[in-house]
Amino acid sequence: MEREALSWQDIDALADILLPQIAGQFDALLIITRGGIVLGGILAEALDIRDVLIAAVAFPAAPDVQELAWPTFLQFPSDALLRGRKVLIVDDVWDSGRTINTVRGRVEAAGGKPATCVLHYKPGRSRFPDRQPDFYGAITDRWIVYPWEIDRGPDFAQLVPDLYLS
């Protein structure tokens, strides 16, 4: 899979695409760790949303059970914080869609009204052909390397020298 390394300016441009679409629509943000933390912070600050919640979800890493396994919710807000509220679920990328749709299901079960938001949507890899993010900044088929994921060591500097120096 082809890689694409993004700069902070790229993230700002994607956030600028998302902000007008979601402004004024949500009571709370539910950020999926770790990928959604940066975008969630940008959106919370720009939209003055003070109810920021965290969901930490883990799927088993073993390939033989990974497809069918239920996730473990390492952290999730109580139903009382979600019930009757319009909740924007935020992550960095919708790849298979499994994590964000698992979180969406749990928000719905708690009586919340969820919508999903990601920087990148990968429809070719999604396991949910009848569903897509409610809001996304771009469609891609590349492996995205976000600026907060960049290893500042010499190996990565050789891989994407323009990002490393800027």
Buried (B, 14 or more C-beta within 10 A) or exposed (E): EEEBBBBEEBBEEBBEEBBEEBEEEBBBBBBBBEBBBBBBBBBBEBBEBEBBBBBBBEBBEEEEEEEEEEBEEEEBBEEEBBEEBEBBBBBBBBBBBBBBBBBBEBBEEBEBBBBBBBBBBBBEBBEEEEBBBBBBBBEBEEEBBBBEBBEEEEEBBEBBEEBBEE
